[in-house]
């Protein structure tokens, strides 16, 4: 899409991801208008979703749950027309995503389902990965919008399937972090040097980008939010509900949900979801020898959530 043919982009939801996406779009030369349920003193902030639709042909929605997504598309719908492409980036139940698509399509507008993986750092660097489904022609037309804040776009299939992929990949992520928290707790209880566990994991087949990112922060009890407890809890609740509806026992996912719920009930819902380690660890970084502290400071990847 050349500079001369670019049209305005609207971003709804100015949380961690929405702010990063907005900044990347502007850096790539797009004219961006924004709206958030809580007003923000930021450039091109408009008064309502309908006003955003009047100003923009492309609209990206970054709201946090099913109710917010459906309310947002209802408020958009009065001004939607065939010229519009709506990108829904929320992680919600597949049925909610399909319902949102129906609302948009009834107005003749086009709908692309595009949940993502990657959180604060990835959004800031323009390195999100989108899972995309829906109208193929709309995705081709709007692809430069997604490319402005991503390093990859994975095309999935029908509406609802991209959301399913996002949910199941987050099941693995939440379970991995929960297992690492428990392992760190047991390492500490057994008196094994924690830096030896970190060193061993770096060459272990079960290591992952997520663990490389989260374990150093768990050990330091650094729970600055990149992807929050409340959002991962919501995703695990959706996963468990889907499991029940299909007569599947998701024992590991249920355990991860329960530990996230415990953190939520203790007032830590806005912390990073790696805060599940809080119950297993005392502050141990200060007790590490120099080699252990160096391991914890090695560069980490930006992909998660």
C-alpha angles and dihedrals in degrees: 000000000000124000090251094055099042115120129203119284123212123205120198116195121036101204123125093299100037092053092050093047092048091052092049093049091052092047088054091054102259122142104235131195121188142199132185131179088238107052116245130200094234134125118283095007108166131202103245144356089260090056089050090053090052091054101040139051094196120052126186118196120205104171122143110237149016097270093049093049094051093044091050096051090046089054091046094047098077090067101033120117138167090278091067129093114192118200113199111201100169122118103233139139112296090241090057091051091051090048091052090050091053092053091051095044093050086068092052092252123130126246132209121187107213118163113171145210120225129066139208101335094039092050092050092049095043091245103126119135114222124206103208133194137160135048106030095201091049090050091052091050095044098039094106088059091058093040090058090072104023144069095205141018116203113199110215113174133245128025109280095028096085089052090050090054091050092051096048094046089052088052088062092044095051092045092050093052092045091051091048091051091052092045091052090050092052093045089054093045091052093050094242113151105258092216088062090056090050091048092048093049092054090067097034122109091231093060117113144178089261094054091045088056101039108037097067090049093047091052090051090043088235105156100167103155119260092146113004134232091239093054096046089046089054090051093049091049089053090048093051092047090051090049092052092048090055096042093248122142106222099187099164092046090049090052091050089049092052094052091048090049089053090055091046092051090049090059098259099114093122094051121098112278089246084077085095082089090067094087094050104044141060117202103284107159093092090057094054120107117240094267091055093050090050091053090054092052097054116121116274134202124255101226120109145115 
